[in-house]
Amino acid sequence: MTPQTRQFELVDHALEALRLTTGLIGKVVAREPRLGLPKDAVQADAIIEIEAERRKHRFAVEVKRAARVEVVAQVRARWPRKARLPLLLVTPFMTAHVAERCRALGLFFLDTAECLP
């Protein structure tokens, strides 16, 4: 399995965890999109769309195998504040401490903890 395949599988698991925990439905609308961002910016792994309250919300997705405070800070710092889409971090597991740091940085996140056996 290639690293890209694992990334997309992780996004699918995170969307399933979102559905199981909130009832919200999300789907991948683009893989490895070209967003026209500066070269030093995080390049999104995917774009997802989540429907909530009859509105569709799109997010650029960055997949990380491990979510640590320093990784979260680096990802946030490398995402342009004026980007067209908000950034959403997808990871297999996120501690409460790291989740709180994401909230403080204004970084959306999903993990797969509720979905994996």
N, C-alpha and C positions, 0 to 999 in steps of 0.2 A: 504494500500500500504506500503510495507516495505521500509526501508531507502535505501537498495540496488536498489530496483526498481525505486525509485525517482532519485537516482544518474544516472542510465542508461538512464532514460527518459530525464534528463538534458543534458547528452552527446548527445543524439539524437537531441534535440532541438538546441543545439549549432552547430552541424553539418549542420542542416537545415538553421540556420542563416548564417553560412559560405557560403553555396550554394547560398542563396538569395542575399547576399551582394557582393560576389566575383565570383560566378559561379564555384568555386572549389568544387569537390565532395570528401566527406570523408565517411569512414565507420568504424565501430567498428570491429576489428579483434580478440579481446580477452577481456573477462571480468574477473576482479580480477586475473590478471596474476601473476605467480610466476616468479619474475625476478632475484632471487638470490641476492638481495641487503642486506646490513647489517640490523640488526633488528631495529636500531635507524633511519633508512632512511624512507622517505615517501614510503608507499607501494601503487603502482599504482592501481587505480580503474578500468582502462581499457587500452587497446592499440588501437589507431586509426591509420588509414592510409589515407593520403590525397594525391590525385593525382594533380600535378601541372607541367606544361610544359613537359608532357609525362614521368614524373618520379614520383615514389611513395615514400612518406615520412612518416615514422612511428614515433609516439610520445607516450610516456607513459602519461596517463591522471590522474590528481588529481582533484577531484570534491570538490568544497567548496560552501556551501550555501551562504556565505557572503565573499566578497573580500575586506578586509581592508589592509592597508599598513603593519600592523604588521603580519597579516596572510600570506600575500605574502612573506614577508621577512622570516618567519618561514618555509614555504614550500620550498623556494629556498635553505635555509641553510641546510635543511634535505635531499636534493636530491644530491646524489654523483656527483661530477663534471665529473668523468670518467665513468658514467653510459652509458650503450650501447645505450640507447634511450634518446633523449632530453625530458624534462618534459613540459607538456602543462597543464595549469590551466584552468578548466572550471567552470564557475559561472553564475548565472542568470543575474547579472548586474555588470558592472565595471565602476567606475567613471573615468574621464580623468586623475585625479591625480594618482589613483591606476594603471591605464594602463601605465602611464609614469614611475612609479616605477618598474613595471614588465619589461619594456624595459631596464631600467637602470641595472636591475639585470640579464638580458639575459633570462628572463622567458617568454616563449610563452603563449598565453592566447586566449580564446574564451569566449564570453558571449552569452546569448540567447536573448538579448534585441531586436534584429531585427526580431525575430521569434514569440515572444509571443504577444498575443492580448493586 
